[in-house]
Amino acid sequence: MDSPVPDFSGEWIGRYPGLFDETIRIIQTGTSLEAVKVTGDEHVPAGEITWRADLQTLRGEGQVAEREFRRPRFVPGRLEIVQRDLLVFRWDRLGAVEFRRDD
């Protein structure tokens, strides 16, 4: 990135398909983003990382698990910056979640 790195830190609302809206907190360190669930679900509970990505490559990984947080694992994914206040994270072959800033 040639321009200054935008700040994505803060709380965001995610639309998880087939579930309900969930709140995440993005923690940014330089060009690295880590999204931690504030509210969780039956697969990935609150306090766990839902995805992480690098702003330079937009590549990352998202966490998936079976119900009751069984067999948690990270799978490759990609971050899409639609607008400053709208992000999409795409889990490879598993779908996408849209996040809007909630600050």
C-alpha positions in Angstrom: 0.0 0.0 0.0 1.5 3.3 -1.1 -1.1 5.5 0.8 -1.4 5.7 4.5 -2.9 2.6 6.1 -6.6 3.1 6.9 -7.7 2.4 10.5 -10.2 -0.4 10.7 -10.0 -0.9 14.5 -13.3 -1.0 16.4 -16.6 -2.8 16.5 -18.3 -4.1 13.4 -21.6 -5.9 12.8 -21.4 -9.0 10.7 -24.3 -10.7 8.8 -23.6 -14.4 9.2 -25.8 -16.4 6.7 -28.3 -18.6 8.3 -27.6 -17.2 11.8 -28.1 -13.7 13.1 -26.1 -10.4 13.2 -23.0 -10.7 15.4 -20.6 -8.1 16.7 -16.9 -8.4 16.2 -14.0 -6.3 17.3 -11.2 -5.7 14.8 -7.8 -5.2 16.3 -5.3 -3.6 13.9 -1.5 -3.8 14.3 0.1 -2.1 11.3 -1.3 -3.9 8.3 -2.6 -6.9 10.2 -6.2 -7.2 11.2 -7.6 -9.7 13.7 -11.4 -10.0 14.1 -12.5 -11.3 17.5 -16.2 -12.2 18.1 -17.9 -10.0 20.8 -21.1 -12.1 20.3 -20.7 -15.7 19.3 -22.7 -18.5 17.9 -22.9 -22.3 18.2 -19.9 -22.7 16.0 -17.4 -20.0 17.0 -18.1 -18.4 20.4 -17.5 -15.0 21.8 -13.9 -14.2 22.5 -12.6 -16.3 19.6 -11.0 -15.1 16.4 -13.4 -15.3 13.5 -10.8 -14.2 10.9 -7.5 -12.5 10.4 -6.0 -10.8 7.3 -3.2 -8.7 6.0 -4.1 -5.3 4.4 -1.2 -5.5 1.9 -2.2 -8.8 0.3 -5.8 -9.0 1.5 -5.2 -12.7 2.2 -6.1 -14.2 5.5 -7.7 -17.1 7.2 -11.1 -17.6 8.8 -11.9 -19.9 11.7 -14.5 -22.6 11.3 -15.7 -25.2 13.7 -18.4 -27.8 14.2 -21.2 -27.1 16.7 -20.1 -26.4 20.3 -16.7 -25.2 19.0 -15.6 -28.8 18.2 -12.7 -29.2 15.8 -11.9 -25.5 15.4 -9.5 -24.8 12.5 -8.5 -22.0 10.2 -9.1 -22.1 6.5 -7.8 -19.8 3.8 -9.8 -16.7 3.0 -9.7 -13.2 1.5 -10.6 -9.8 2.7 -12.5 -7.4 0.5 -12.5 -3.6 1.3 -15.8 -2.4 -0.3 -15.8 1.0 1.5 -14.1 2.4 4.6 -17.0 1.3 6.7 -17.9 -1.9 4.8 -15.7 -5.1 4.6 -16.4 -8.6 3.3 -14.4 -11.7 4.4 -14.6 -14.7 2.2 -13.8 -18.1 3.5 -12.5 -20.2 0.5 -15.4 -22.4 -0.7 -17.4 -21.7 2.5 -19.1 -18.4 1.8 -18.7 -14.8 2.9 -19.8 -12.4 5.6 -20.4 -8.7 5.2 -19.3 -6.4 8.1 -20.3 -2.8 8.6 -18.7 -0.4 11.1 -20.7 0.0 14.4 -18.7 2.8 16.0 
